[in-house]
């Protein structure tokens, strides 16, 4: 091989080596870029993926427990206080309405008219009876009384007798109607015109219909109860009788109570009525600590430094100042503020479970 051929061959080898080096470098760069880009995509996906929140809500034995750390409790404004043990007279919250006395007044006026007509008829009957009896004696003794005169006396007597029966029936029907519409006690008071009834007619007292919530009852209506119109002071009311009809808006058992008109109660007023109903013992839950959910009352009880349990609260027999919660260990603390935050945490957990 000549020297010129050797130089040509060497240049070809060098060109091939350079080509291989360039291809290797390019391939290496592409591979590195792919791996680098893939790593960035993975990191970005990990950054964008949702972080699983800490488990704050658990349910066991039908009780929901919410657990928060110190910071969450402080930021949420959760404040607790020891539950006070109470024992006192239970109360049933009922609905009261001050009735318009006009229908009762009209019924009383009708009865008074019928009673006066009856008295007039009875007086005429007594006179015609004496006249008829005198005519009978004279006719039998043949003392100048003809048969026609006797028949006339008897006819007058029979007419007065019929009129008296009609007047008596009218008065009895009105008295019966009063008992049906207002109950036997008020019906009898209308007939006898008792002092209680006369005070109602004179509007010195007002008549109140008190209706229990549907499904509730009392063994014996309390002699006295407390009624309070919106924005006014409570008024003591006194029991009269059972009511023969309910309030159509409430559909519960009803009673009649009276109160002095000087108390400021006026016909048409709606009242919040508290009826004493035996005794009630347990722990007192202030009304401000009660949360309403699905038509029921609840309260949060602190079970540990960071855990809270939602417990039902009975509201059918409230005590003064709140409601009673039972079967709570002595010394337990009640969430007085921040209960809505705990409820929100419970709802959030339910949403996450559904998702």
Residue, then its C-alpha position, 0 to 999 in steps of 0.5 A: x500500500x502506497x503512502x497516499x493510500x495509507x493516509x486516505x485509509x487513516x482519514x476514513x477511520x478517523x471520520x468513522x470514529x467521530x461519527x460514532x462518538x457524535x451518535x453516542x453523544x446524541x443518544x446519551x443526551x436524549x436518554x438523559x433528557x428523557x429520564x430527567x423529564x420523567x423525573x420532573x413529571x413524577x415529582x409534579x404529579x406527586x405535588x399535585x396529588x391530594x394529601x390524605x387528611x388526618x383521621x378526625x372522625x370515628x364511629x363506634x357503638x353508634x356514637x360519633x367521636x371527633x378528635x382534634x389537636x390543640x391548635x385546631x381546638x384553639x383556632x376553632x374557639x372550642x370552649x368547654x365547662x363542667x356539666x352541672x348536676x340538676x334535680x328539679x321540676x320538669x316542664x313540658x313546653x306547650x303552645x298557648x293562644x289567648x281566645x277571643x271571648x266574643x263567641x262565649x259572650x254570644x252564647x251567654x247572651x243567647x242562653x240569657x234570652x232563652x232563660x228569660x223566655x222560659x221564666x216568662x212562659x213558666x209564669x204564664x203557665x202558672x197563671x193559666x193552670x190556676x185559672x183552669x183548675x178554678x174553672x174545673x171546680x166551679x163547673x163541677x159545683x155548677x157555679x155559673x161556669x159553662x162548658x165553653x168557659x172551661x174549655x177556653x181556660x183549658x186551651x189557654x193552659x195547654x198553650x202556655x204548657x207547650x210554650x213553656x216546654x219549647x222555651x225549656x228545650x231552647x234553653x237546654x239546647x243552648x246549655x248543651x251547645x255550650x258544653x259541647x263547644x267549651x267543655x262541661x266546666x265552662x258550660x256549667x259556669x255559663x248556666x250558673x253564671x259563676x264568678x269565674x264566668x262573669x269575670x270572663x264576660x266582663x273581660x277582667x280575665x282572659x281565657x287561654x287554650x293550652x295545647x300539648x305537642x302531638x303525642x304528649x300527655x300529662x297525668x293531671x294538668x297542673x293547677x298553675x303554669x307559666x305563659x310568656x308572650x314574645x318580648x314580654x314577662x311571664x304570666x302565671x295562669x290557672x287551670x280551668x278544665x280540659x278543652x273539648x277541641x284541639x288547636x288545629x295547627x298543633x293537633x295535641x291535647x288541649x286545656x283551658x287556663x285563665x289569667x288576669x286581663x291586667x297581665x297584658x294578655x290580649x285575644x289573639x296572642x300566641x304564648x309559650x307555655x311551660x307546664x310543670x310535669x314531675x321531677x327531672x334529674x340529670x346534667x343541665x345543658x344550657x340552651x346555647x350549647x344545644x345543636x339541632x340536626x335532623x329535627x333533634x337536639x344534640x350536645x358535644x361532650x368532651x371524652x378526653x383532652x382532644x376527643x368529643x362525642x355527640x350525644x342526644x339531648x331530651x327537649x320534651x321536659x326542659x328545666x329552667x335554663x336549659x335541657x337535661x342530658x342523662x347517663x353522662x359521667x360525673x365531672x364530664x365537660x360539655x362543649x359550650x362554644x365551638x360545637x358547630x366546628x365539630x359538626x362541620x368536621x363530622x360532615x366533612x368526613x362523611x363527604x370524603x367517605x362518599x367520594 
